[in-house]
Each structure stands twice: as C-alpha cells, then as structure tokens.
Amino acid sequence: MNRRSFSALAALAATCALLACTPLRVVTHSVSASETAVPTGTYTLDAHHWSIVFDVDHLHYTRFTMRFDRASATLDWRANGLDGASVNVSIDAASLDTNVPALDRMVTGTQLLDAAQHPQIRFASTRFVRGADVNGKPAGKLEGNLTIRGVTQPVTLDVVFNGYAPNPLTKQPTLGFSAHGAFSRAKFGLSTWYPAVGDDIDVRIEAEFEQQAQPAEPASP
C-alpha cells in the first residue's frame, strides 16, 4: 500500500469513528434564518456557548485582546422577531481575563473597573433598527444602554441573527447571534493610562440563547 492509499484509508477510518460516536442529527444539524419560525418567549444565555472579547490599542504596537469569563443574559423574543426583541446582559466585572494575572488585578481594581464596588457591567437594549441582510441573515443595529462603574452611556451594536433551530443535543429552542461594536472608555470615566492605552474599545460577541422547557401542567382531578 502506498502512502497516498494509506492516508486515504486513515481518513476514512477517522470519519467512520466520528460518525460512530456522533449522532447523525448532530452531524447534519442546520439552522433557519426565518424569524417567524422562532417560538416567542424568554430565552437565557447558554452558559457554555458564548464569548465577549474586546481589544484596545497598546502603545501603538497591537490591539491587545481581553475577555470576560462570566456573564448572564435574558432575551425576550416576540412575534415581530428582531424588531420587538429585547435583551438584558450582566457581566461579572471581576471575571476579566487578560491572560496576565497581575494585569487582571490592575484592570479590575480601583484604577479602572473597581469590581469590588461595581461588580456588574450591564447592557439593556432599547430598540433594534433593521438593516441589510448579511450573507442572507437578518441584521441591523441594536441600540442600548451600557453601564460600567456606575456610569451609563448609550452604545450601538451591529447584530446578525445567525439562525434558529431546536438544539440537536438538548432539544430546546436555540437562537444564535453575532455582534460587534465600539465605544469610548473615557465616556465611562475610564481614562487611566491614556494615551499609552487607547481610548476606543472594540467589542465582539458570540451568543447562543436557549428556551427552557415549560413545566407540564398538573392533570385535572
């Protein structure tokens, strides 16, 4: 057997092993970008499938990237889809992760976030302004109020609705979104280390929301 044949056989074996371990419904899973297909109600952020990543200019060398490790959110989805949907997000300020423990303590300390006195960063949406679809997916601008260290300022996020389907593993109705935005940290009173550290904060968000199963109504006596 030559090397090419062996590689092909190995790839086939790996594929068969994957399919043997993974249900077909997971491998073939797809989502719908149709807003009308989404069940109305309250959705909560999937604790295991989200990310809030942001970056800021560092000494004009790079955009230094950080993230938060703990957050919760609720999404209210109504019959008119994105136009009537609203979201409330709470981020644990102390969960900031720069991959540098000493820097984590500095940013979450009194010089910037002061997480001990202001433990939560909050975002509450106010309205959605529909825009052009992105790669066939509904999109637009989500306006809302962001609160950091007790200061509230309006911000706007570019949001794409990636799609809806019952999760193939949990069977629960699940929605997926991508969002991007930017804001001035100085507007929140966070000007420490400027201009060595830039003022504009660039944020990228990925989030899955799931609707919990409703408890069964008790049988009539």
Helices and strands as residue ranges (DSSP letters): H 3-21, H 24-27, G 35-37, E 41-58, E 62-68, E 71-78, E 81-92, G 93-95, E 96-97, H 101-108, E 120-130, E 139-148, E 151-166, E 173-184, G 185-188, E 200-210
